[in-house]
Amino acid sequence: MIGFFSQGNPFFDSIFYIGLEDAKKPEIIELPSSYTVVPLNPIVLAQALFYQYFMILTRGSISDEDSLTVGSAIPNFLKSVMGYDKSPKHYANLLSTFQLRKIDPAWAKFIPLKELGRECVNRLGLGVAGYRLLNPFKLLPKPDKLTKEQEIYYSVAISFISQPASWDIHSATRDPNVLSLYGPLNANLGNLALEIFKKEDLERLVSRKSLFKLPIFDESATNYKSWNTLWVTSGTSQIF
């Protein structure tokens, strides 16, 4: 692998080439002597991998935007704390010559989080993709005068946040069994939040950026009205 990097080959191109059957591998072409080879720096590679890992974990997908806008294109944490000062496209191009969106984002599951700094892990835990619509249940007091049925719905919602964050819930790697058991999770959580919380409390979360936007009622998302199974995160699916 080091030999591929020393010749300037991107990370994922090298991995997929090595994984191919010999009969399917494209021919290796020797570059002319006048061509200047720029070896792939291990530190630069690690930075590019972390950049896209952070995007998958917190936003649910990689990014190859050619933009320097902090907030929308570049998370403030990556810019202000980690010091990433180039566009998402720049870091994506360091990893492959093809679109990273063609790779299953489940590769993020195999990043050894224990080796990351505490500041990074703490920040990652604040914004796992797929969990944002649980923030009303996490940050707002339990509503008064819930009906017996609403008590059950609320308890199921609380079970998602009382358990360790799970790759089975994460939006990029969600287990199909979650859909069959709870229905489209975000739509149902949004409808439940609108049903039991005051609008002004939800709007306050939006103003604090604890919610991306106010949930919009989805008349097709009624699965939560039959929720009766508390969520339990399996040990093998824990993110942190």
Secondary structure as UniProt FT lines:
FT   HELIX           2..6
FT   TURN            7..8
FT   HELIX           11..19
FT   HELIX           22..24
FT   TURN            33..34
FT   HELIX           42..59
FT   TURN            71..73
FT   HELIX           77..81
FT   HELIX           88..93
FT   TURN            94..95
FT   HELIX           100..102
FT   HELIX           105..110
FT   HELIX           113..115
FT   HELIX           118..126
FT   TURN            129..130
FT   HELIX           132..134
FT   HELIX           135..139
FT   HELIX           148..162
FT   TURN            167..169
FT   TURN            171..173
FT   HELIX           176..182
FT   HELIX           185..196
FT   HELIX           199..207
FT   TURN            208..209
FT   TURN            219..220
FT   HELIX           223..226
FT   HELIX           235..237
//
